[in-house]
Amino acid sequence: MVNVSIDGRETAVPTGTTILETARGLGVTIPTLCHHEHLSPYGGCRVCLVEVAPASAPERARLMPACITHVEEGTTVRTDTPRVVQARTFVVLLLLSRSPDAPPLQELARSLGVLPAEGSPPGRLADYLLQRAQRSEDTRCIRCGLCVRACAEVPQRHAISFEGRGMKRRVVSPFRKVAETCIGCGSCAFVCPTHTITIEEAAPAR
């Protein structure tokens, strides 16, 4: 067991526990987009950034992703400092400029004050992000990787994967063809937080 402090609340957790798991055990909310409790941690979206300070150097707090960072003895974690909020806001701005139509991302952006509340007129920044930012082919997919990991870890079919980098990154099947390994289990659609992936029942062959 290791002792850790999160937002001033002390607790002891088993070695190997992540900051996110520890925080949730204490009822402390840390936003996530690419995390799922039944899939391996990914640390891709970076909206779960928190300030982490080791017991040996409490003045040397670093920003770390809570979903993949394991607690250590005497670790002090802060989840809502100005530095954390600023970092999360920056990350959300980048994600929103690429995927402005993703509901979970919009909700997170509103909680950080990036977007106005529902029904309120947008400001200049919000108007740019929602209307004039560079658009990709799909403005709902947030490239969280949940579908890719679900396919690889649950049915272990590897029928989809990431292609490209940066703004051009997208989820595709191998060689952009119908994957022979796909069994239509729907795992990818089940974990998709934006419902970009949908399952439709095919008409029976005649």
ABEGO torsion letter per residue (X at the ends): XBBBBBGGBBBBBBBGBBAAAAAAAAGBBBBBAABBAABBBAGAAGAABBBBBBAABAABBBBBBAAABBBBBGBBBBAABAAAAAAAAAAAAAAAAABAABAAAAAAAAAAGABBBBGBBBBAAAAAAAAABBBBABAABAGAGAAAAAAAAAAGAGABBBBEBEAABBBBBBGGBBBAABAGAGAAAAABAAGABBBBBBBBBX
